[in-house]
Each structure stands twice: as C-alpha cells, then as structure tokens.
C-alpha cells in the first residue's frame, strides 16, 4: 500500500487551509548545504589537505568513517526532503515532518562523530526516537501511533543493550570515550568480551531489524513513503556502523565472529523467504531489507567491515530508489507468463551458474579477497550471491523475452560486481586509519558449514522448492505478520471513499 494514501487520507488539511512552505524549503536547502559541506571536507581529507588530530573536548572524533557517513546521510536526507516537498504538500503537520527529518539527519551526524560514551548512547537513542516519530507521523491514525509505539519500545530496548555494553566497557577499562575503550580491548577478559560483544550484537540486530527483531520494521508501513525511504536507506544501517566502531571488541573472540556470521545468514535467508509471501509492495521491500541487513552483518562477522559499509551504502541507494518509486510498481494487468526469475529453465540456470563463477573471479581479481584459505572465500560467496540476486531480480521484471533475459544476466551482473569491487576499494581507502577495517578470520569447519547451508537454502529458494511445503508457507505467513494493532482492518480507516 502506498504511503501517499495513508498520509493524505487522515492528514489532509481542510479546504482553503495550508501550511507555510518556509520550513520545508529551509530544511531542504540546509540539508543540501550540509551535503555539500560534508563532501568538501571529505574531498579535502582525501587530497591530503588535512587529517584528523584526536578528539574535540573528549566528545567528538572526526575520521574517515565519520566523513563518509556524513556525505551519505546528508545526501539521502536531501533526496528525501526534496521529494517530500511535493509529496507531503497540503498535509497537516508538514512542518513537523520536515523538522523530524532534519532532526534525524542531525542526530545521525552526531552519532557517527561521537566519541564520548554517553554522547554516543544519547545519539543512538535520539536517532531511534526521531524515526519512531516519523513512523507515527499521522497523529489521528491509531495504527500509525501503535506502530510508532512498537518501534519506540524496540529502540529503547536496543539502547538499553548498548548502554550495558558501554557501561561494562567503562567499568573494565576506565575509559569514557569510544576510542579509549576500544584501544583497551586487548586487556579485557574473555568473559567481559562475551558480555560486551553479545550486547553490542543484539543492539545491532534490533536496529537493523534482523530476525527475530524484525517486527518493528514490518509494522512501520504506516510511515509516509519518504520516511520509509530514509528508514530503509539509512536508519537500519546503524547496526553495521556499530560493529565497525567497536570492531576491536567483537573481533577479540573468534566464536563471537562466527556467531555474527550465523545470525546474519539466518536473516539473509529468512528475509528472502518472508518476502515471498508478502502481498504488497512496501512490505515486500521491508522483508528485502531484513535480508539485505543480514548480508551486511554476515560481512562484518567475516571480518570485512569495509565490505559491510560498502554494502550498506549501495543498498541505501537501491532501497531509497525503490521506496520513492514504489507507486510506479503498482500494476493493473494480469500476471505475465515467464516473468519471474525462476522461469528461465535449465539454460537460464546454467548461464546463472557460469555468471556467478565468473563474477567471483572478477571480485577476487579486483579486491584480492577470496584468494586465500580464509574467511575471504565466504565473503566472495556472499557478495556474488547478493549481487547476482539483485541482477536477476531486476532482469526478471523486464518485458524482454526469456532468451534476452538469459543473455542479459552476465551483461548486468558482471559490471555490477566490478562496480561493487571498485566501491569496496574506495571505501577501504576512506576508512584507512580506523583501528580495524579488515580482520579476516581463519577458515574453520563452522564457516564451511554455514556456507554450505547458506548455498543449499538459497538454491532451494531460487528454485522454488520451498513452495512445496504447506507447513513452511504457514510458518512464513505467521512470522511475517506485524502486530495486529498496526494493520489496517478496513479501507474506511484510510480512505473515506
């Protein structure tokens, strides 16, 4: 269901009334100004004009990750603000909406620069509260308020988990800054590492809507579509950012890293399965985000944090476009034979397999990852599967005949994976100087088992074999149901006609 129907049905102003355009205009211009400034500062750093020299007042530390994410979040914020000026025109509370968008962008900018532990926790909570308010933007809509309340509970719970991790770090290291705490990670006992890393991973899972914490995301469809774009392009990425900031802690125990790979794989596959039983565009996109965040967390668990940041940036562009164009995905035609990705037959399967092998070679050649017997092999597998799926999904929704779509698979996929590899190298360069960007783990039996199970399950999903189980179908439908208080029960709730 389109967010436009939701926002205009209850939030429309009475005839003859209008809100000033001053706030939307000012917010849009300010957000784009922040983007230009962030881009300029990042360019200056890359050109060697300046380099970070410690923390400011013990509160902030601006490094490559900070500058990169400032550019990304202000860009997405500018796109959403520009889009919303027309999309939200004539709705009640438009000034409040733009205020929340600016507040969200500003809070994220503080979060990625925060070095003091209390400031980091406060920004984490503020980011969640701003997003919850955007989810419940329409004040007179009970379902929207229920969805906002649900999201708020999740975000407060996630902040509590983060607070536990930060409190234990402060207690054990005496450091009051993120940089100081991670610098002392080597002195922590195994028990402390398990407690802190466990709390951090759980907080990341809540924020990134990984299974089983995906309920708030599936219940957030009441948010205006521009807010959904900001959520799926930016907000859910915070889990990967958190793991990178505290990489020296989570990488201290190999078993923790393997556990991160496992929870990421479960969400990557689970999100794809949940997507297959969704009836509407926005909820399908939501389940897709659950899966993509699983892929991102897997990459972090393999020790390739630069790859995780690359994934969240590229996924952000993809998902922002998908949400902002979701209205155009509504079709008024019957299903077309042979239009899905699974209908390409044996020839299509062979071409897909050969393209995947070639794509893996391209990724290894560009990045050098996967050339040795370490977790880089699994990284290559994850990147190839993710990119191949995106390419096949895109091709499947074209009107080309089957033979043309089969031939288009390598033509779309191989350049896409080359682009992924190039962006990965660029991101690694920007992140240079962080305590840990890459921490490839020794390949273990656990990694091989996860990879084998992942490939087998993915093949079953792609081939449609899972559809033969009614029990699985019912389980997926039940797992994909958001809380009933957030679901529209009748058209009268959102459309007076």
N, C-alpha and C positions, 0 to 999 in steps of 0.2 A: 504494500500500500504506500502510496506516495505521501511524503511528509507535507506536501502542499495542501492536500485535502484536510489533513489534521490541523494545520496551523490556521487556515482561513476559516474553517467551519466554526470554531469556537473563539478564535482570537480576532476575527474581523471587526473593524471599527464600524459603528453605526454610520449610515449615510450622512455625508456632509461633514464628518469629523475626520481629522487627520493629525498625525504626529509630525513634529518638525523633522526635517531631513538633516538638520545640523549635526546631530550626534552620529548617525550612520556615515555621513560624509567625513567628519573629523576622524572617526575611528579608522575608516578605510585609508585615509591619507596618512595617518600616523603609523598604521601597521606597515604600509608600503615603505614609509620613511625608515622604519626600523629595519626592514629587509635590506634596503639599500645601504644603510649604515653597517649592518652586520656583514654584508657581502664585501664592503670596502675594507673592513677590519680583517676579515679572513684573507682577502687578497693581499693585504699588507703583510700579514704573517707569512704567507706562502712565498712572497717575494723577498722575505728577509728583512723587511723594514723595521720589524720589532719582534720581540719574543717575550713570553710570559716570564715574570721575575718573582714568583712567590705569590703569597696571598695578600688580599687587601683587608686590613683591620681584623684578620682572622675570620672573616666572613665569606669572602669570595676568592675563587681561584679560576682565572680565565685561561683555558688551554685549548688545544685543537678540537677536542670534543665539544667544548662549550661553543666555540665559534661556528663549528659545522651545524650544530643543532639550532643555534640562533638563526642561521640562514634558513634552515629547513622549516622551523616552526613559524617564522615571520612570513615566509613565502606561502605556506598553506593558510595562515591566518589572513593574509592579503587576498588570496583567491576566494576564501570563504566570505570575507567581508564584501568584496566586490560583487560576488554572486548574490549575496543576501540583500543588497540594497534594492534590487528589483524583486527578488523572491519574497522578501518579508514586507514589501511596501503595502501600506494600508492595513497592517495588522496591529492589534493592541499590544503594547509592550515592546515595540521595536527598539526603542532607546535602551531598554533594559537588556534586550537580546544582544545588541552591539556592545553594551558595557560588559556583559559576561564574556563575549568573545575576546575583547581586549584584555579583560582580567585573566582569562585563561592563557592567552599568549604571553602576557607579562609574567605570570606565575611560573610557566614553564621556563622562561628565560632566566628567572631567578633560580629555579631548581637546578638547571644544568651548570650554573656558575657557583652554586652554594658550596662552601667548604665547611662551615661550622655545622656540627651535627644537628643542633636544634633548628637552625635555619633550613637545613635540608629536609628535616621531618616536617616542618611547618609548610614549606613549599609543596611537598608531596601531598599533604592533606588539603592545602588550598587548591591545588590542581584538581583533586577529586571533587571537592565541593563545588567548584565552578562548573565542572562537567555535569554533575548531578543537577545543578540548577538549569543548565541548558536542556537536559533531558526532560525536566518538568517545566519547560518554558510557558506552556499554556496553563495559566493559573486556574481556570474554571473547568478543567478537564480532569475528572477523577482518576482516569487511567494514567494520565501523564504524571500526576502527583504521586500515584502509587509506584510508578517506575522510578521516579526521582528518589523516593524514599528508599526503595530497594537498593538502588545504586549507591546512595549515601551510606547505607549500612555496610555494604561491601567495602567501600573506600575507607571508611573509618576503621573497619576491621583490618584492612591491609596496612593502614598507617600504624595501627597498634602492633602488628607483626614487625614492621620496620622499626618502631620505637623499641621493641625488645632487642632487636639486633644491635641498634645503636647504643642502647644503654649497656648491654653486655660488653661491647667494644670499649666504651668509655671506662667501664669498671675495670676491665682487664688490662687496658693499655694506658689509661690516664689521659689519652688524647681527646681533645674537644673538637678536632677537625677531621674531615674525611681523609684528607691526605696524611695526617698524622696517624690515624687509626690503621689505614691500610699499609703504611710503612712499617708498622709494628706487627703485621700479620704473622711474620715468621716466628715470633715469640709466643704465639698462642698455643695452648694445649689442644689436643685432638678433640676433647670434649667441647671446649669453647668454640672451636671451628665448626663442629657439627651443629651446635645450638645457633650460632650466628648465621652460618650459611643456610641452615634449614629455614630460619625466619626470613632471611632475605629472599630465598627462592619462593617461599609461599607468598610473600608480599608481591613479588614479580608476577606470579601466577594469577593472583587476584587482579592486578592492574591490567594484565594482558589478556584477561578472560580465558585462560586456559582451563580445560576440563579439570576438576568438576566445578570451577568458579565462573562458568560462562553464563549463568542465569541472568546477571545484571545486564549483560550485553544483549541477549535475546529479548529482554524486557524493555530495552531502551528505544524501541521503534516509535515511540511517541515523540521523540525529539524531532524538531524541524530538520529536514534533509540536510541543510548546510551544517547544522550542529553534528549530525551523524557523520558527515564527511570529515569534520575536524576530529571527531572521536576516533574514527577508524584509520585516519591518516596520521594522527599524532598521539592522541592520548594513550592508546593501547601499547604504543611502542616503549612506554616508560619502563616496562619490565626488562627489556634488553639493556636499556641505559643503566638501570640499577645494577645489573650483574656486571657490566663493564666497570662502573665506578668502584665496585668492591671486588674486582677480579682477584686481587692477591689473597683475599679470604676464601672465596669459593673454589679457587684452584688449589688450595693447600691440601685438600684430600681428594685423591682420585675417585673414591667411591661417591663423593658428592657430585663430581662432574658427570659420572656415569648416570647417576640418578636424574640429573638435569636433562641429559640426552633422552632418557626413558620417558619422563613426563612430557618433553617436547614432542616425541614421536607419537605418544598417545593422543595428544591434542591435534597434531598434524593430520593423523588418520581419522580421528573422531570428528573433527570439524568437517572433513570432506564427506563422511558418512551422514552427518546431520544435515548438511546442505542438500543431500539427495532427496530428503523428504519434506523440504520447505515449499510452500505453495506461492509465496510472494517474493518480489524482487529484493526488498530491503532485508528480509530475514535470511534469504539465501546469501546475501552479501555479508551479513553478520556471521553466519556459520563459516563462510570463507575466511573471514578474519580470524576466527578461532583456530582454523587450520594453519593459516599463514604465520600467526604468532607462535604456533607450535614449531614450525620450521625455524623461526628466528631463535627460539630458546634452544632448540637442538644444536644450532651452530655455536651458540655460546657454550653449551655443555661440551662440545668437542674441542673447546679452547680457542676457537677462531672468533674472537669478539669483533674484529673488524668486519668479518663476513656478516655477523648479526646486525651491525649498524648499517652495512650496505643493504641488507635485506629490508630493514625497516624503512629506509629512505625510498627504495624503489617500490616497495609495497605501498608506502604512503602516497606516492604519485598515482599509482594504479587505482587504489581504493578511493582516493578523492575524486578522480575522474569518474569512476563507476557510480558513486553516490550522486554526484552532481548531475550525471546524465541518466539517472535511474528512471526518470519519467519516460524517456525515449525507448526504454526496454519493454514497455507495455505493448503487446501485440494484440490485434483484433482479428487474427487469422487462425486457421486450424493448424495443427502440427504438420510439419513438412517431413516427408519420408527421407530417411538418411541424413537428418540434420544434426544428430548428436555425434559426439566424438567417438562413441563406441560402435558406430555402424560402418566403419571403414573396411572391415573384413580382414582377411589374412594378409593381403598385400599391405594394407594400412598398418597392421601390426608389425610386419617386417620392416617397413620404412621407419616406423616409430622407434623400433629397437635399434636399428642401424644409426639413426639420427642421435639417439641417446648415447651410444658408444662414441660416435664422432664428437658429440658435444662434450663428453667427459674429457676426450683428448684435447679439445680446444681450451677447456678450462685449465687443465694441468699445464698446457704449454704457456698460457698467458700468466698464470699466477704461481706456478711451481708447486701448488698444493696437490696432494694425492700422488706424488711421485715416489714417496717412501712408505714404509710399513708403519704408519701411524694413523692418528685419527683424521688426517687429511684425506685419506681414502673415503671415509664415511662422509666428510664434508663435500667432496666431489659428487658423491651419490646424491646427497640432499639437494645440492644446487642444481644438478642435472634434472632430478625428478621435479623439483619446483618449477624450473624454467620450462621444461618440456610440457608440464601440465598446463601452464599459462598459455603456451603457444598453441597446444591442441584445443584448448577451450576457446581461444579466440577464433581459430580456423573453423571450429565446429559450428559457430553461429554465423557463418557467411552463407551466401546463396550460391556458392560455387558448386559445380557437380563433384561427385565423390573423387574422381580421378584428379581433379585440380586441387582438392583439399589435401589429398595424399601427397602430391608433389610440393604443396606449399609448406608442409611440416618442416623439412630441413631448411627451406628458404627463410622461414620465420625464426625457427628455433636456433640455428647456429649463429646468426648475427646477434640474437638476443643473449645467448650465453657469452659471446665475445664481449658484448656491452657490459654484462654483469661482471665479468672478469676485470675489465678496464676500470669500472667504477670501484670495484673492490680494491684495486691497487691504489687508486686515487684517495680513497677513504683511509687506507692504511698510512699513506703519506701524511694526511692531515692529522691523524691520531698519533703520529710519532712523538714520543716523549712521555706518553702515559705509562704508568707502572707496568701494565700488562695489556698488550693488544692481541698477541698470539701466544698460546700455550698449548701447542699440540701434544696430545697425550699418546702414550704408547698404546698400540693396538692390542686389545685384550679380547678374550673369549666373549665377554659381556658386550663389547662393541659389535663383534661379529654376529652374535645372536640378535641384538637389536636391529642391525642392518638387514639380516635375513628375514626376520619377522616383518620388518617395515616393507621390504620389497614384495614379500608374499601377499601381505594385506593390501598393498597398493595395487598390485596386479589384479587381485580379486575385485577391488572396487572399480578399476578401469574396465575390466571385462564384464562387469555387471553380475558376477557370480553371486554376490551377496544378496541380490534381489530374490533369490530362490528361498530364502529363509523368512517365513512369516513372523517367527518369533523375533528375529533381529529387526525386522521392519517395525513391529510394535514397540520394541525397546527404543529404537531411534526416535520414533514419533513422541514417545513419552519423555525421552531425555531432551528433546528439542522444545518442549512446552515451557514457555515462560510462566511466571506466577499468574494465576487467573485474574488477579486484580489489575494487571497491566494490559489485558487483552480486550479489544473491542468486542462486545457481545451482540451489538445490533447496529445497523447503519445509521439509526437515528442519533447515536452517540457522537457522530462526527459529520453528518450531512443531513440538514433539515429537510431535504427533498427526498 
